Amino acid sequence: MQTFLENKKALLEEKRKTILGSLSTLPDDMHQRNQHVGDSIDKSKAQVDHAEASDLRLRENTELRHVEAALKRIEEGIYEECMEC
């Protein structure tokens, strides 16, 4: 039977894997994509797509940092301690 921390660690590791997978599907270089864009409507759509991808990348990276910090606290044995105290 898994303990609470073992279960939490497994969930966090799965979450990290999901985030990394999501990040790997986002385009790395939007400038290259924009070079092949046609008219002004296409360029506007490309700019919106770029902004959305940037926002998603930022949110995913922030969540990844939180997950990795929680995993580190589990490894250090301080996961259940108050971080404010």
N, CA, C and O of each residue as an XYZ file, in Angstrom:
340
protein
N       0.837     -1.178      0.000
C       0.000      0.000      0.000
C       0.887      1.249      0.000
O       1.836      1.343      0.778
N       0.572      2.203     -0.877
C       1.345      3.429     -0.957
C       0.982      4.379      0.174
O      -0.176      4.494      0.577
N       2.006      5.049      0.666
C       1.759      6.085      1.653
C       1.251      7.340      0.942
O       1.275      7.434     -0.285
N       0.800      8.282      1.731
C       0.326      9.548      1.173
C       1.410     10.197      0.318
O       1.138     10.635     -0.800
N       2.642     10.264      0.839
C       3.714     10.935      0.109
C       4.104     10.179     -1.154
O       4.409     10.803     -2.171
N       4.102      8.869     -1.113
C       4.411      8.088     -2.312
C       3.359      8.338     -3.394
O       3.682      8.488     -4.572
N       2.113      8.377     -2.973
C       1.030      8.646     -3.907
C       1.141     10.062     -4.473
O       0.995     10.269     -5.677
N       1.396     11.020     -3.609
C       1.533     12.418     -4.043
C       2.712     12.555     -5.000
O       2.610     13.255     -6.008
N       3.824     11.897     -4.697
C       5.001     11.956     -5.560
C       4.679     11.379     -6.940
O       5.073     11.950     -7.957
N       3.972     10.263     -6.982
C       3.604      9.647     -8.257
C       2.712     10.594     -9.067
O       2.893     10.734    -10.276
N       1.760     11.238     -8.410
C       0.880     12.189     -9.091
C       1.661     13.387     -9.632
O       1.420     13.843    -10.749
N       2.596     13.889     -8.826
C       3.406     15.026     -9.252
C       4.320     14.655    -10.416
O       4.506     15.453    -11.334
N       4.887     13.460    -10.386
C       5.742     13.016    -11.485
C       4.932     12.862    -12.771
O       5.421     13.183    -13.854
N       3.719     12.379    -12.658
C       2.844     12.265    -13.834
C       2.475     13.645    -14.357
O       2.425     13.857    -15.569
N       2.215     14.586    -13.452
C       1.899     15.959    -13.849
C       3.088     16.588    -14.567
O       2.918     17.275    -15.574
N       4.296     16.349    -14.044
C       5.508     16.883    -14.686
C       5.641     16.323    -16.100
O       5.960     17.056    -17.036
N       5.400     15.041    -16.248
C       5.475     14.396    -17.561
C       4.460     15.017    -18.528
O       4.780     15.260    -19.692
N       3.254     15.270    -18.053
C       2.214     15.879    -18.881
C       2.605     17.289    -19.304
O       2.429     17.664    -20.463
N       3.135     18.071    -18.366
C       3.551     19.446    -18.678
C       4.675     19.441    -19.699
O       4.645     20.206    -20.664
N       5.665     18.587    -19.494
C       6.783     18.526    -20.432
C       6.300     18.117    -21.821
O       6.799     18.620    -22.828
N       5.331     17.208    -21.877
C       4.758     16.823    -23.160
C       4.051     17.981    -23.828
O       4.173     18.184    -25.036
N       3.314     18.738    -23.040
C       2.614     19.903    -23.566
C       3.604     20.944    -24.088
O       3.409     21.512    -25.162
N       4.656     21.184    -23.326
C       5.659     22.161    -23.745
C       6.361     21.721    -25.025
O       6.721     22.558    -25.853
N       6.557     20.429    -25.192
C       7.261     19.948    -26.381
C       6.436     20.107    -27.652
O       6.989     20.081    -28.752
N       5.120     20.270    -27.521
C       4.275     20.432    -28.705
C       4.135     21.884    -29.132
O       3.656     22.168    -30.230
N       4.550     22.800    -28.270
C       4.457     24.218    -28.634
C       5.582     24.575    -29.596
O       6.701     24.084    -29.447
N       5.302     25.418    -30.573
C       6.351     25.808    -31.525
C       7.474     26.558    -30.817
O       7.231     27.409    -29.961
N       8.705     26.226    -31.189
C       9.871     26.858    -30.567
C      10.180     28.225    -31.178
O      10.477     29.177    -30.456
N      10.112     28.320    -32.481
C      10.520     29.552    -33.150
C       9.386     30.103    -33.997
O       9.177     29.679    -35.133
N       8.664     31.043    -33.434
C       7.521     31.621    -34.133
C       7.980     32.509    -35.305
O       7.220     32.725    -36.249
N       9.210     33.018    -35.245
C       9.681     33.884    -36.319
C       9.772     33.121    -37.633
O       9.433     33.663    -38.685
N      10.215     31.896    -37.589
C      10.281     31.084    -38.792
C       8.888     30.830    -39.349
O       8.698     30.867    -40.564
N       7.919     30.575    -38.492
C       6.543     30.355    -38.946
C       5.999     31.616    -39.593
O       5.296     31.534    -40.600
N       6.310     32.783    -39.035
C       5.754     34.034    -39.545
C       6.333     34.414    -40.911
O       5.717     35.202    -41.629
N       7.481     33.884    -41.285
C       8.069     34.196    -42.575
C       7.231     33.631    -43.717
O       7.306     34.136    -44.837
N       6.452     32.616    -43.463
C       5.674     31.959    -44.497
C       4.206     32.384    -44.478
O       3.355     31.729    -45.080
N       3.920     33.475    -43.790
C       2.545     33.934    -43.653
C       2.190     34.808    -44.849
O       3.032     35.558    -45.342
N       0.946     34.714    -45.316
C       0.501     35.436    -46.503
C       0.073     36.858    -46.247
O       0.900     37.722    -45.954
N      -1.225     37.107    -46.357
C      -1.747     38.465    -46.284
C      -1.848     38.972    -44.844
O      -1.439     38.295    -43.900
N      -2.403     40.182    -44.700
C      -2.465     40.815    -43.372
C      -3.351     40.042    -42.406
O      -3.082     40.034    -41.204
N      -4.393     39.397    -42.898
C      -5.247     38.593    -42.018
C      -4.462     37.396    -41.489
O      -4.542     37.065    -40.307
N      -3.703     36.750    -42.377
C      -2.877     35.625    -41.950
C      -1.821     36.073    -40.933
O      -1.541     35.370    -39.962
N      -1.248     37.244    -41.172
C      -0.236     37.768    -40.248
C      -0.852     38.059    -38.882
O      -0.241     37.782    -37.850
N      -2.063     38.617    -38.878
C      -2.746     38.892    -37.609
C      -3.032     37.605    -36.857
O      -2.825     37.526    -35.646
N      -3.508     36.598    -37.575
C      -3.774     35.300    -36.943
C      -2.488     34.709    -36.392
O      -2.482     34.148    -35.296
N      -1.405     34.828    -37.135
C      -0.121     34.299    -36.675
C       0.324     35.012    -35.395
O       0.879     34.379    -34.496
N       0.085     36.323    -35.309
C       0.442     37.073    -34.109
C      -0.393     36.620    -32.915
O       0.127     36.485    -31.808
N      -1.673     36.386    -33.134
C      -2.543     35.896    -32.062
C      -2.094     34.505    -31.621
O      -2.011     34.224    -30.425
N      -1.804     33.639    -32.589
C      -1.322     32.290    -32.269
C      -0.036     32.357    -31.464
O       0.146     31.599    -30.510
N       0.857     33.260    -31.845
C       2.125     33.416    -31.134
C       1.884     33.874    -29.693
O       2.508     33.361    -28.764
N       0.978     34.840    -29.509
C       0.674     35.341    -28.160
C       0.070     34.235    -27.302
O       0.424     34.090    -26.132
N      -0.842     33.454    -27.882
C      -1.460     32.354    -27.134
C      -0.426     31.302    -26.753
O      -0.432     30.803    -25.628
N       0.463     30.963    -27.686
C       1.502     29.976    -27.400
C       2.452     30.490    -26.320
O       2.887     29.728    -25.457
N       2.771     31.776    -26.369
C       3.651     32.372    -25.360
C       3.008     32.338    -23.981
O       3.664     32.019    -22.990
N       1.719     32.669    -23.921
C       0.996     32.634    -22.644
C       0.937     31.214    -22.094
O       1.153     30.991    -20.903
N       0.645     30.263    -22.966
C       0.577     28.865    -22.536
C       1.936     28.384    -22.057
O       2.024     27.705    -21.034
N       2.995     28.725    -22.779
C       4.349     28.327    -22.376
C       4.681     28.903    -20.998
O       5.249     28.207    -20.156
N       4.329     30.166    -20.764
C       4.585     30.804    -19.473
C       3.835     30.091    -18.351
O       4.412     29.804    -17.303
N       2.535     29.803    -18.572
C       1.743     29.105    -17.544
C       2.289     27.707    -17.269
O       2.389     27.286    -16.117
N       2.639     26.995    -18.332
C       3.152     25.632    -18.172
C       4.495     25.645    -17.441
O       4.737     24.802    -16.577
N       5.364     26.591    -17.779
C       6.660     26.684    -17.099
C       6.492     27.041    -15.624
O       7.217     26.528    -14.772
N       5.543     27.914    -15.325
C       5.276     28.272    -13.928
C       4.781     27.055    -13.161
O       5.244     26.778    -12.055
N       3.839     26.331    -13.753
C       3.312     25.132    -13.092
C       4.402     24.076    -12.935
O       4.459     23.391    -11.914
N       5.262     23.942    -13.935
C       6.362     22.981    -13.858
C       7.294     23.321    -12.699
O       7.743     22.425    -11.983
N       7.584     24.599    -12.509
C       8.442     25.005    -11.382
C       7.795     24.640    -10.044
O       8.482     24.201     -9.122
N       6.473     24.821     -9.937
C       5.771     24.466     -8.696
C       5.809     22.959     -8.455
O       6.031     22.507     -7.332
N       5.593     22.196     -9.507
C       5.622     20.728     -9.382
C       7.012     20.267     -8.970
O       7.150     19.436     -8.072
N       8.040     20.798     -9.619
C       9.408     20.400     -9.289
C       9.792     20.820     -7.873
O      10.529     20.104     -7.195
N       9.308     21.957     -7.426
C       9.575     22.395     -6.052
C       8.910     21.446     -5.058
O       9.497     21.109     -4.030
N       7.690     21.019     -5.362
C       6.989     20.072     -4.479
C       7.725     18.729     -4.440
O       7.862     18.124     -3.377
N       8.191     18.271     -5.587
C       8.951     17.016     -5.623
C      10.241     17.132     -4.817
O      10.642     16.186     -4.138
N      10.878     18.275     -4.891
C      12.111     18.501     -4.120
C      11.813     18.474     -2.621
O      12.580     17.910     -1.840
N      10.691     19.089     -2.224
C      10.323     19.081     -0.805
C      10.024     17.656     -0.327
O      10.338     17.301      0.809
N       9.424     16.848     -1.191
C       9.183     15.451     -0.823
C      10.511     14.735     -0.615
O      10.688     14.020      0.371
N      11.445     14.930     -1.544
C      12.760     14.287     -1.439
C      13.512     14.739     -0.189
O      14.230     13.949      0.424
N      13.352     15.987      0.185
C      14.039     16.530      1.365
C      13.314     16.197      2.662
O      13.829     16.466      3.747
N      12.122     15.613      2.556
C      11.364     15.246      3.738
C      10.663     16.403      4.412
O      10.323     16.313      5.592
N      10.437     17.488      3.694
C       9.797     18.664      4.283
C       8.501     19.022      3.567
O       8.006     20.138      3.722
N       7.942     18.100      2.785
C       6.756     18.398      1.986
C       5.570     18.845      2.844
O       4.857     19.780      2.478
N       5.365     18.201      3.945
C       4.178     18.497      4.744
C       4.393     19.645      5.738
O       3.492     19.983      6.505
N       5.583     20.238      5.719
C       5.847     21.370      6.609
C       5.353     22.666      5.972
O       5.338     22.811      4.749
N       4.953     23.592      6.820
C       4.480     24.886      6.366
C       5.644     25.660      5.745
O       6.707     25.787      6.353
N       5.439     26.167      4.550
C       6.502     26.920      3.867
C       6.598     28.355      4.383
O       7.600     29.028      4.142
N       5.587     28.825      5.079
C       5.554     30.206      5.571
C       6.237     30.346      6.937
O       6.746     31.414      7.275
N       6.242     29.270      7.710
C       6.728     29.339      9.095
C       8.244     29.383      9.192
O       8.790     29.441     10.294
